[in-house]
């Protein structure tokens, strides 16, 4: 199971496969789904395996519905965009502070 062609998640995964010397066409893809949550739910239902972000997988791992396989995949960059001329709400400020914090156990250099 994978996200639909053209999604960022799938693109990063296919690039990692190429780096490992695995042609993406060699995969047997049972389902292509439109969201990370749909992919996670399908795997939780026992329909196959996938590669999804740790943040998407976390609830399934915590509920012991998913098992993480140790494979080193590349980090993925995310960007925050906003309108320069609009005021940021307190909620937007809180979200920005949360997503720009370093992961636990790391320090900003």
Backbone atoms as SQL, in Angstrom:
CREATE TABLE atoms (id INTEGER PRIMARY KEY, chain TEXT, resi INTEGER, resn TEXT, atom TEXT, x REAL, y REAL, z REAL);
INSERT INTO atoms VALUES
  (1, 'A', 1, 'UNK', 'N', 0.827, -1.171, 0.000),
  (2, 'A', 1, 'UNK', 'CA', 0.000, 0.000, 0.000),
  (3, 'A', 1, 'UNK', 'C', 0.876, 1.241, 0.000),
  (4, 'A', 2, 'UNK', 'N', 0.495, 2.174, -0.833),
  (5, 'A', 2, 'UNK', 'CA', 1.210, 3.437, -0.893),
  (6, 'A', 2, 'UNK', 'C', 0.218, 4.564, -1.125),
  (7, 'A', 3, 'UNK', 'N', 0.714, 5.775, -0.899),
  (8, 'A', 3, 'UNK', 'CA', -0.051, 6.950, -1.293),
  (9, 'A', 3, 'UNK', 'C', -0.156, 6.970, -2.807),
  (10, 'A', 4, 'UNK', 'N', -0.989, 7.853, -3.322),
  (11, 'A', 4, 'UNK', 'CA', -1.199, 7.951, -4.768),
  (12, 'A', 4, 'UNK', 'C', 0.055, 8.509, -5.441),
  (13, 'A', 5, 'UNK', 'N', 0.245, 8.186, -6.745),
  (14, 'A', 5, 'UNK', 'CA', 1.393, 8.743, -7.470),
  (15, 'A', 5, 'UNK', 'C', 1.370, 10.272, -7.399),
  (16, 'A', 6, 'UNK', 'N', 2.542, 10.849, -7.196),
  (17, 'A', 6, 'UNK', 'CA', 2.654, 12.301, -7.116),
  (18, 'A', 6, 'UNK', 'C', 2.630, 12.840, -5.700),
  (19, 'A', 7, 'UNK', 'N', 2.241, 12.031, -4.724),
  (20, 'A', 7, 'UNK', 'CA', 2.240, 12.530, -3.345),
  (21, 'A', 7, 'UNK', 'C', 3.681, 12.639, -2.859),
  (22, 'A', 8, 'UNK', 'N', 3.924, 13.562, -1.956),
  (23, 'A', 8, 'UNK', 'CA', 5.270, 13.739, -1.421),
  (24, 'A', 8, 'UNK', 'C', 5.772, 12.499, -0.711),
  (25, 'A', 9, 'UNK', 'N', 4.900, 11.857, 0.063),
  (26, 'A', 9, 'UNK', 'CA', 5.287, 10.650, 0.795),
  (27, 'A', 9, 'UNK', 'C', 5.766, 9.576, -0.174),
  (28, 'A', 10, 'UNK', 'N', 5.014, 9.361, -1.213),
  (29, 'A', 10, 'UNK', 'CA', 5.383, 8.321, -2.183),
  (30, 'A', 10, 'UNK', 'C', 6.658, 8.692, -2.932),
  (31, 'A', 11, 'UNK', 'N', 6.799, 9.954, -3.308),
  (32, 'A', 11, 'UNK', 'CA', 7.987, 10.393, -4.032),
  (33, 'A', 11, 'UNK', 'C', 9.257, 10.165, -3.223),
  (34, 'A', 12, 'UNK', 'N', 9.212, 10.506, -1.932),
  (35, 'A', 12, 'UNK', 'CA', 10.376, 10.300, -1.064),
  (36, 'A', 12, 'UNK', 'C', 10.676, 8.815, -0.923),
  (37, 'A', 13, 'UNK', 'N', 9.639, 7.989, -0.769),
  (38, 'A', 13, 'UNK', 'CA', 9.825, 6.550, -0.643),
  (39, 'A', 13, 'UNK', 'C', 10.419, 5.961, -1.919),
  (40, 'A', 14, 'UNK', 'N', 9.901, 6.348, -3.078),
  (41, 'A', 14, 'UNK', 'CA', 10.422, 5.827, -4.343),
  (42, 'A', 14, 'UNK', 'C', 11.869, 6.261, -4.572),
  (43, 'A', 15, 'UNK', 'N', 12.214, 7.480, -4.163),
  (44, 'A', 15, 'UNK', 'CA', 13.612, 7.932, -4.280),
  (45, 'A', 15, 'UNK', 'C', 14.517, 7.096, -3.382),
  (46, 'A', 16, 'UNK', 'N', 14.049, 6.780, -2.167),
  (47, 'A', 16, 'UNK', 'CA', 14.837, 5.935, -1.262),
  (48, 'A', 16, 'UNK', 'C', 15.022, 4.544, -1.852),
  (49, 'A', 17, 'UNK', 'N', 13.983, 4.000, -2.476),
  (50, 'A', 17, 'UNK', 'CA', 14.106, 2.691, -3.120),
  (51, 'A', 17, 'UNK', 'C', 15.184, 2.719, -4.199),
  (52, 'A', 18, 'UNK', 'N', 15.155, 3.780, -5.018),
  (53, 'A', 18, 'UNK', 'CA', 16.169, 3.906, -6.078),
  (54, 'A', 18, 'UNK', 'C', 17.573, 3.945, -5.474),
  (55, 'A', 19, 'UNK', 'N', 17.723, 4.680, -4.353),
  (56, 'A', 19, 'UNK', 'CA', 19.025, 4.756, -3.680),
  (57, 'A', 19, 'UNK', 'C', 19.480, 3.384, -3.176),
  (58, 'A', 20, 'UNK', 'N', 18.519, 2.523, -2.803),
  (59, 'A', 20, 'UNK', 'CA', 18.831, 1.157, -2.362),
  (60, 'A', 20, 'UNK', 'C', 19.015, 0.207, -3.542),
  (61, 'A', 21, 'UNK', 'N', 18.827, 0.698, -4.782),
  (62, 'A', 21, 'UNK', 'CA', 18.977, -0.132, -5.963),
  (63, 'A', 21, 'UNK', 'C', 17.750, -0.953, -6.297),
  (64, 'A', 22, 'UNK', 'N', 16.597, -0.565, -5.749),
  (65, 'A', 22, 'UNK', 'CA', 15.345, -1.287, -5.994),
  (66, 'A', 22, 'UNK', 'C', 14.493, -0.459, -6.949),
  (67, 'A', 23, 'UNK', 'N', 14.203, -0.972, -8.138),
  (68, 'A', 23, 'UNK', 'CA', 13.335, -0.213, -9.047),
  (69, 'A', 23, 'UNK', 'C', 11.907, -0.162, -8.494),
  (70, 'A', 24, 'UNK', 'N', 11.310, 1.025, -8.466),
  (71, 'A', 24, 'UNK', 'CA', 9.967, 1.165, -7.891),
  (72, 'A', 24, 'UNK', 'C', 8.948, 0.310, -8.633),
  (73, 'A', 25, 'UNK', 'N', 9.193, 0.024, -9.905),
  (74, 'A', 25, 'UNK', 'CA', 8.282, -0.816, -10.672),
  (75, 'A', 25, 'UNK', 'C', 8.285, -2.269, -10.237),
  (76, 'A', 26, 'UNK', 'N', 9.263, -2.647, -9.397),
  (77, 'A', 26, 'UNK', 'CA', 9.336, -4.034, -8.952),
  (78, 'A', 26, 'UNK', 'C', 8.416, -4.314, -7.760),
  (79, 'A', 27, 'UNK', 'N', 7.827, -3.265, -7.191),
  (80, 'A', 27, 'UNK', 'CA', 6.913, -3.447, -6.061),
  (81, 'A', 27, 'UNK', 'C', 5.541, -3.913, -6.534),
  (82, 'A', 28, 'UNK', 'N', 4.917, -4.767, -5.748),
  (83, 'A', 28, 'UNK', 'CA', 3.529, -5.153, -6.014),
  (84, 'A', 28, 'UNK', 'C', 2.659, -4.283, -5.102),
  (85, 'A', 29, 'UNK', 'N', 2.055, -3.279, -5.678),
  (86, 'A', 29, 'UNK', 'CA', 1.257, -2.324, -4.905),
  (87, 'A', 29, 'UNK', 'C', -0.193, -2.774, -4.949),
  (88, 'A', 30, 'UNK', 'N', -0.706, -3.186, -3.785),
  (89, 'A', 30, 'UNK', 'CA', -2.074, -3.704, -3.703),
  (90, 'A', 30, 'UNK', 'C', -3.101, -2.577, -3.710),
  (91, 'A', 31, 'UNK', 'N', -2.767, -1.459, -3.060),
  (92, 'A', 31, 'UNK', 'CA', -3.687, -0.323, -2.963),
  (93, 'A', 31, 'UNK', 'C', -2.921, 0.978, -3.073),
  (94, 'A', 32, 'UNK', 'N', -3.520, 1.957, -3.710),
  (95, 'A', 32, 'UNK', 'CA', -3.031, 3.328, -3.706),
  (96, 'A', 32, 'UNK', 'C', -4.129, 4.147, -3.064),
  (97, 'A', 33, 'UNK', 'N', -3.797, 4.827, -1.962),
  (98, 'A', 33, 'UNK', 'CA', -4.809, 5.540, -1.186),
  (99, 'A', 33, 'UNK', 'C', -4.493, 7.023, -1.115),
  (100, 'A', 34, 'UNK', 'N', -5.528, 7.868, -0.927),
  (101, 'A', 34, 'UNK', 'CA', -5.362, 9.315, -1.035),
  (102, 'A', 34, 'UNK', 'C', -4.868, 10.036, 0.212),
  (103, 'A', 35, 'UNK', 'N', -4.676, 9.330, 1.335),
  (104, 'A', 35, 'UNK', 'CA', -4.205, 10.015, 2.541),
  (105, 'A', 35, 'UNK', 'C', -3.360, 9.074, 3.380),
  (106, 'A', 36, 'UNK', 'N', -2.481, 9.666, 4.182),
  (107, 'A', 36, 'UNK', 'CA', -1.650, 8.868, 5.088),
  (108, 'A', 36, 'UNK', 'C', -2.502, 8.087, 6.074),
  (109, 'A', 37, 'UNK', 'N', -3.583, 8.695, 6.547),
  (110, 'A', 37, 'UNK', 'CA', -4.444, 8.031, 7.520),
  (111, 'A', 37, 'UNK', 'C', -5.141, 6.820, 6.902),
  (112, 'A', 38, 'UNK', 'N', -5.520, 6.920, 5.630),
  (113, 'A', 38, 'UNK', 'CA', -6.149, 5.784, 4.944),
  (114, 'A', 38, 'UNK', 'C', -5.145, 4.649, 4.777),
  (115, 'A', 39, 'UNK', 'N', -3.907, 4.993, 4.447),
  (116, 'A', 39, 'UNK', 'CA', -2.860, 3.977, 4.319),
  (117, 'A', 39, 'UNK', 'C', -2.638, 3.307, 5.672),
  (118, 'A', 40, 'UNK', 'N', -2.512, 4.111, 6.731),
  (119, 'A', 40, 'UNK', 'CA', -2.307, 3.549, 8.073),
  (120, 'A', 40, 'UNK', 'C', -3.453, 2.629, 8.456),
  (121, 'A', 41, 'UNK', 'N', -4.692, 3.037, 8.207),
  (122, 'A', 41, 'UNK', 'CA', -5.856, 2.225, 8.564),
  (123, 'A', 41, 'UNK', 'C', -5.855, 0.900, 7.803),
  (124, 'A', 42, 'UNK', 'N', -5.458, 0.922, 6.540),
  (125, 'A', 42, 'UNK', 'CA', -5.413, -0.312, 5.753),
  (126, 'A', 42, 'UNK', 'C', -4.368, -1.273, 6.303),
  (127, 'A', 43, 'UNK', 'N', -3.215, -0.741, 6.698),
  (128, 'A', 43, 'UNK', 'CA', -2.170, -1.593, 7.277),
  (129, 'A', 43, 'UNK', 'C', -2.625, -2.113, 8.639),
  (130, 'A', 44, 'UNK', 'N', -3.256, -1.256, 9.439),
  (131, 'A', 44, 'UNK', 'CA', -3.775, -1.697, 10.745),
  (132, 'A', 44, 'UNK', 'C', -4.807, -2.809, 10.586),
  (133, 'A', 45, 'UNK', 'N', -5.538, -2.802, 9.468),
  (134, 'A', 45, 'UNK', 'CA', -6.541, -3.837, 9.198),
  (135, 'A', 45, 'UNK', 'C', -5.914, -5.117, 8.663),
  (136, 'A', 46, 'UNK', 'N', -4.585, -5.106, 8.491),
  (137, 'A', 46, 'UNK', 'CA', -3.896, -6.309, 8.055),
  (138, 'A', 46, 'UNK', 'C', -3.831, -6.504, 6.558),
  (139, 'A', 47, 'UNK', 'N', -4.021, -5.429, 5.785),
  (140, 'A', 47, 'UNK', 'CA', -4.057, -5.549, 4.333),
  (141, 'A', 47, 'UNK', 'C', -2.696, -5.456, 3.658),
  (142, 'A', 48, 'UNK', 'N', -1.632, -5.225, 4.412),
  (143, 'A', 48, 'UNK', 'CA', -0.313, -5.146, 3.806),
  (144, 'A', 48, 'UNK', 'C', 0.644, -4.325, 4.634),
  (145, 'A', 49, 'UNK', 'N', 1.698, -3.849, 3.987),
  (146, 'A', 49, 'UNK', 'CA', 2.736, -3.053, 4.633),
  (147, 'A', 49, 'UNK', 'C', 2.921, -1.759, 3.854),
  (148, 'A', 50, 'UNK', 'N', 3.564, -0.775, 4.483),
  (149, 'A', 50, 'UNK', 'CA', 3.786, 0.506, 3.822),
  (150, 'A', 50, 'UNK', 'C', 4.948, 1.236, 4.461),
  (151, 'A', 51, 'UNK', 'N', 5.289, 2.375, 3.917),
  (152, 'A', 51, 'UNK', 'CA', 6.236, 3.311, 4.510),
  (153, 'A', 51, 'UNK', 'C', 5.484, 4.617, 4.716),
  (154, 'A', 52, 'UNK', 'N', 5.344, 5.028, 5.978),
  (155, 'A', 52, 'UNK', 'CA', 4.688, 6.294, 6.312),
  (156, 'A', 52, 'UNK', 'C', 5.519, 7.003, 7.363),
  (157, 'A', 53, 'UNK', 'N', 5.230, 8.264, 7.582),
  (158, 'A', 53, 'UNK', 'CA', 6.000, 9.037, 8.544),
  (159, 'A', 53, 'UNK', 'C', 5.746, 8.540, 9.958),
  (160, 'A', 54, 'UNK', 'N', 6.734, 8.774, 10.808),
  (161, 'A', 54, 'UNK', 'CA', 6.632, 8.354, 12.206),
  (162, 'A', 54, 'UNK', 'C', 5.440, 9.006, 12.897),
  (163, 'A', 55, 'UNK', 'N', 5.158, 10.267, 12.549),
  (164, 'A', 55, 'UNK', 'CA', 4.040, 10.956, 13.207),
  (165, 'A', 55, 'UNK', 'C', 2.698, 10.343, 12.828),
  (166, 'A', 56, 'UNK', 'N', 2.577, 9.853, 11.601),
  (167, 'A', 56, 'UNK', 'CA', 1.335, 9.206, 11.171),
  (168, 'A', 56, 'UNK', 'C', 1.226, 7.814, 11.790),
  (169, 'A', 57, 'UNK', 'N', 2.351, 7.112, 11.884),
  (170, 'A', 57, 'UNK', 'CA', 2.352, 5.743, 12.409),
  (171, 'A', 57, 'UNK', 'C', 2.214, 5.679, 13.920),
  (172, 'A', 58, 'UNK', 'N', 2.590, 6.736, 14.630),
  (173, 'A', 58, 'UNK', 'CA', 2.658, 6.711, 16.094),
  (174, 'A', 58, 'UNK', 'C', 1.400, 6.174, 16.782),
  (175, 'A', 59, 'UNK', 'N', 0.179, 6.627, 16.424),
  (176, 'A', 59, 'UNK', 'CA', -0.997, 6.090, 17.125),
  (177, 'A', 59, 'UNK', 'C', -1.149, 4.575, 16.952),
  (178, 'A', 60, 'UNK', 'N', -0.865, 4.058, 15.763),
  (179, 'A', 60, 'UNK', 'CA', -0.962, 2.626, 15.522),
  (180, 'A', 60, 'UNK', 'C', 0.106, 1.840, 16.255),
  (181, 'A', 61, 'UNK', 'N', 1.300, 2.416, 16.359),
  (182, 'A', 61, 'UNK', 'CA', 2.384, 1.758, 17.093),
  (183, 'A', 61, 'UNK', 'C', 2.054, 1.734, 18.582),
  (184, 'A', 62, 'UNK', 'N', 1.583, 2.867, 19.120),
  (185, 'A', 62, 'UNK', 'CA', 1.223, 2.942, 20.535),
  (186, 'A', 62, 'UNK', 'C', 0.099, 1.977, 20.884),
  (187, 'A', 63, 'UNK', 'N', -0.854, 1.779, 19.954),
  (188, 'A', 63, 'UNK', 'CA', -1.976, 0.857, 20.178),
  (189, 'A', 63, 'UNK', 'C', -1.593, -0.590, 19.869),
  (190, 'A', 64, 'UNK', 'N', -0.320, -0.789, 19.488),
  (191, 'A', 64, 'UNK', 'CA', 0.203, -2.113, 19.135),
  (192, 'A', 64, 'UNK', 'C', -0.538, -2.741, 17.957),
  (193, 'A', 65, 'UNK', 'N', -1.004, -1.874, 17.046),
  (194, 'A', 65, 'UNK', 'CA', -1.630, -2.332, 15.800),
  (195, 'A', 65, 'UNK', 'C', -0.626, -2.356, 14.661),
  (196, 'A', 66, 'UNK', 'N', 0.473, -1.624, 14.826),
  (197, 'A', 66, 'UNK', 'CA', 1.524, -1.553, 13.819),
  (198, 'A', 66, 'UNK', 'C', 2.852, -1.924, 14.446),
  (199, 'A', 67, 'UNK', 'N', 3.743, -2.411, 13.618),
  (200, 'A', 67, 'UNK', 'CA', 5.104, -2.739, 14.046),
  (201, 'A', 67, 'UNK', 'C', 6.068, -1.981, 13.143),
  (202, 'A', 68, 'UNK', 'N', 6.998, -1.283, 13.754),
  (203, 'A', 68, 'UNK', 'CA', 7.979, -0.519, 12.993),
  (204, 'A', 68, 'UNK', 'C', 9.150, -1.420, 12.628),
  (205, 'A', 69, 'UNK', 'N', 9.497, -1.424, 11.340),
  (206, 'A', 69, 'UNK', 'CA', 10.639, -2.185, 10.848),
  (207, 'A', 69, 'UNK', 'C', 11.809, -1.214, 10.726),
  (208, 'A', 70, 'UNK', 'N', 12.959, -1.544, 11.296),
  (209, 'A', 70, 'UNK', 'CA', 14.096, -0.610, 11.265),
  (210, 'A', 70, 'UNK', 'C', 14.752, -0.524, 9.882),
  (211, 'A', 71, 'UNK', 'N', 14.364, 0.477, 9.118),
  (212, 'A', 71, 'UNK', 'CA', 14.965, 0.767, 7.816),
  (213, 'A', 71, 'UNK', 'C', 15.314, 2.251, 7.815),
  (214, 'A', 72, 'UNK', 'N', 16.529, 2.561, 7.436),
  (215, 'A', 72, 'UNK', 'CA', 16.941, 3.961, 7.390),
  (216, 'A', 72, 'UNK', 'C', 16.438, 4.607, 6.109),
  (217, 'A', 73, 'UNK', 'N', 15.437, 5.458, 6.256),
  (218, 'A', 73, 'UNK', 'CA', 14.914, 6.236, 5.133),
  (219, 'A', 73, 'UNK', 'C', 15.322, 7.685, 5.328),
  (220, 'A', 74, 'UNK', 'N', 15.392, 8.455, 4.264),
  (221, 'A', 74, 'UNK', 'CA', 15.830, 9.852, 4.402),
  (222, 'A', 74, 'UNK', 'C', 14.825, 10.690, 5.179),
  (223, 'A', 75, 'UNK', 'N', 15.355, 11.707, 5.840),
  (224, 'A', 75, 'UNK', 'CA', 14.503, 12.687, 6.506),
  (225, 'A', 75, 'UNK', 'C', 13.758, 13.460, 5.430),
  (226, 'A', 76, 'UNK', 'N', 12.590, 13.937, 5.777),
  (227, 'A', 76, 'UNK', 'CA', 11.807, 14.714, 4.823),
  (228, 'A', 76, 'UNK', 'C', 11.632, 16.127, 5.359),
  (229, 'A', 77, 'UNK', 'N', 11.836, 17.116, 4.514),
  (230, 'A', 77, 'UNK', 'CA', 11.686, 18.509, 4.919),
  (231, 'A', 77, 'UNK', 'C', 10.250, 18.968, 4.733),
  (232, 'A', 78, 'UNK', 'N', 9.775, 19.745, 5.680),
  (233, 'A', 78, 'UNK', 'CA', 8.473, 20.388, 5.589),
  (234, 'A', 78, 'UNK', 'C', 8.683, 21.890, 5.697),
  (235, 'A', 79, 'UNK', 'N', 7.797, 22.635, 5.092),
  (236, 'A', 79, 'UNK', 'CA', 7.911, 24.088, 5.081),
  (237, 'A', 79, 'UNK', 'C', 6.632, 24.707, 5.614),
  (238, 'A', 80, 'UNK', 'N', 6.782, 25.822, 6.322),
  (239, 'A', 80, 'UNK', 'CA', 5.645, 26.580, 6.812),
  (240, 'A', 80, 'UNK', 'C', 5.489, 27.784, 5.897),
  (241, 'A', 81, 'UNK', 'N', 4.299, 27.964, 5.374),
  (242, 'A', 81, 'UNK', 'CA', 4.036, 29.125, 4.531),
  (243, 'A', 81, 'UNK', 'C', 2.895, 29.932, 5.137),
  (244, 'A', 82, 'UNK', 'N', 2.965, 31.222, 4.957),
  (245, 'A', 82, 'UNK', 'CA', 1.900, 32.087, 5.446),
  (246, 'A', 82, 'UNK', 'C', 1.882, 33.354, 4.619),
  (247, 'A', 83, 'UNK', 'N', 0.774, 34.044, 4.686),
  (248, 'A', 83, 'UNK', 'CA', 0.623, 35.312, 3.979),
  (249, 'A', 83, 'UNK', 'C', 1.372, 36.381, 4.772),
  (250, 'A', 84, 'UNK', 'N', 2.271, 37.098, 4.118),
  (251, 'A', 84, 'UNK', 'CA', 3.104, 38.070, 4.821),
  (252, 'A', 84, 'UNK', 'C', 2.326, 39.255, 5.394),
  (253, 'A', 85, 'UNK', 'N', 1.203, 39.590, 4.790),
  (254, 'A', 85, 'UNK', 'CA', 0.476, 40.783, 5.215),
  (255, 'A', 85, 'UNK', 'C', -0.655, 40.486, 6.188),
  (256, 'A', 86, 'UNK', 'N', -0.815, 39.243, 6.575),
  (257, 'A', 86, 'UNK', 'CA', -1.886, 38.900, 7.513),
  (258, 'A', 86, 'UNK', 'C', -1.325, 38.679, 8.909),
  (259, 'A', 87, 'UNK', 'N', -2.130, 39.037, 9.902),
  (260, 'A', 87, 'UNK', 'CA', -1.760, 38.847, 11.296),
  (261, 'A', 87, 'UNK', 'C', -1.842, 37.356, 11.647),
  (262, 'A', 88, 'UNK', 'N', -0.843, 36.865, 12.389),
  (263, 'A', 88, 'UNK', 'CA', -0.888, 35.473, 12.841),
  (264, 'A', 88, 'UNK', 'C', -1.680, 35.392, 14.139),
  (265, 'A', 89, 'UNK', 'N', -2.609, 34.473, 14.186),
  (266, 'A', 89, 'UNK', 'CA', -3.403, 34.267, 15.396),
  (267, 'A', 89, 'UNK', 'C', -2.557, 33.569, 16.454),
  (268, 'A', 90, 'UNK', 'N', -3.065, 33.529, 17.692),
  (269, 'A', 90, 'UNK', 'CA', -2.363, 32.814, 18.763),
  (270, 'A', 90, 'UNK', 'C', -2.258, 31.326, 18.425),
  (271, 'A', 91, 'UNK', 'N', -3.292, 30.787, 17.782),
  (272, 'A', 91, 'UNK', 'CA', -3.258, 29.378, 17.383),
  (273, 'A', 91, 'UNK', 'C', -2.152, 29.150, 16.348),
  (274, 'A', 92, 'UNK', 'N', -2.023, 30.068, 15.384),
  (275, 'A', 92, 'UNK', 'CA', -0.978, 29.940, 14.375),
  (276, 'A', 92, 'UNK', 'C', 0.405, 30.057, 15.011),
  (277, 'A', 93, 'UNK', 'N', 0.553, 30.967, 15.956),
  (278, 'A', 93, 'UNK', 'CA', 1.828, 31.128, 16.665),
  (279, 'A', 93, 'UNK', 'C', 2.176, 29.851, 17.429),
  (280, 'A', 94, 'UNK', 'N', 1.173, 29.246, 18.085),
  (281, 'A', 94, 'UNK', 'CA', 1.404, 28.012, 18.843),
  (282, 'A', 94, 'UNK', 'C', 1.801, 26.867, 17.916),
  (283, 'A', 95, 'UNK', 'N', 1.122, 26.757, 16.772),
  (284, 'A', 95, 'UNK', 'CA', 1.459, 25.714, 15.803),
  (285, 'A', 95, 'UNK', 'C', 2.877, 25.917, 15.287),
  (286, 'A', 96, 'UNK', 'N', 3.234, 27.136, 14.930),
  (287, 'A', 96, 'UNK', 'CA', 4.568, 27.424, 14.433),
  (288, 'A', 96, 'UNK', 'C', 5.629, 27.083, 15.476),
  (289, 'A', 97, 'UNK', 'N', 5.377, 27.426, 16.730),
  (290, 'A', 97, 'UNK', 'CA', 6.327, 27.100, 17.802),
  (291, 'A', 97, 'UNK', 'C', 6.468, 25.586, 17.953),
  (292, 'A', 98, 'UNK', 'N', 5.368, 24.866, 17.824),
  (293, 'A', 98, 'UNK', 'CA', 5.400, 23.414, 17.987),
  (294, 'A', 98, 'UNK', 'C', 6.167, 22.743, 16.846),
  (295, 'A', 99, 'UNK', 'N', 5.928, 23.148, 15.617),
  (296, 'A', 99, 'UNK', 'CA', 6.558, 22.465, 14.490),
  (297, 'A', 99, 'UNK', 'C', 8.005, 22.879, 14.267),
  (298, 'A', 100, 'UNK', 'N', 8.442, 23.970, 14.870),
  (299, 'A', 100, 'UNK', 'CA', 9.829, 24.387, 14.698),
  (300, 'A', 100, 'UNK', 'C', 10.699, 23.975, 15.884),
  (301, 'A', 101, 'UNK', 'N', 10.113, 23.317, 16.877),
  (302, 'A', 101, 'UNK', 'CA', 10.901, 22.816, 18.005),
  (303, 'A', 101, 'UNK', 'C', 11.731, 21.624, 17.543),
  (304, 'A', 102, 'UNK', 'N', 12.966, 21.496, 18.046),
  (305, 'A', 102, 'UNK', 'CA', 13.755, 20.311, 17.688),
  (306, 'A', 102, 'UNK', 'C', 13.161, 19.071, 18.350),
  (307, 'A', 103, 'UNK', 'N', 13.370, 17.895, 17.768),
  (308, 'A', 103, 'UNK', 'CA', 12.872, 16.668, 18.388),
  (309, 'A', 103, 'UNK', 'C', 13.452, 16.479, 19.780),
  (310, 'A', 104, 'UNK', 'N', 12.746, 15.749, 20.632),
  (311, 'A', 104, 'UNK', 'CA', 13.218, 15.482, 21.993),
  (312, 'A', 104, 'UNK', 'C', 14.595, 14.832, 21.941),
  (313, 'A', 105, 'UNK', 'N', 15.448, 15.251, 22.852),
  (314, 'A', 105, 'UNK', 'CA', 16.781, 14.673, 22.933),
  (315, 'A', 105, 'UNK', 'C', 17.789, 15.298, 22.004),
  (316, 'A', 106, 'UNK', 'N', 17.385, 16.350, 21.263),
  (317, 'A', 106, 'UNK', 'CA', 18.339, 17.034, 20.382),
  (318, 'A', 106, 'UNK', 'C', 18.440, 18.483, 20.810),
  (319, 'A', 107, 'UNK', 'N', 19.503, 19.124, 20.351),
  (320, 'A', 107, 'UNK', 'CA', 19.684, 20.540, 20.653),
  (321, 'A', 107, 'UNK', 'C', 19.831, 21.305, 19.361),
  (322, 'A', 108, 'UNK', 'N', 19.395, 22.544, 19.389),
  (323, 'A', 108, 'UNK', 'CA', 19.648, 23.410, 18.236),
  (324, 'A', 108, 'UNK', 'C', 21.090, 23.868, 18.302),
  (325, 'A', 109, 'UNK', 'N', 21.703, 23.936, 17.153),
  (326, 'A', 109, 'UNK', 'CA', 23.111, 24.349, 17.109),
  (327, 'A', 109, 'UNK', 'C', 23.200, 25.740, 16.537);
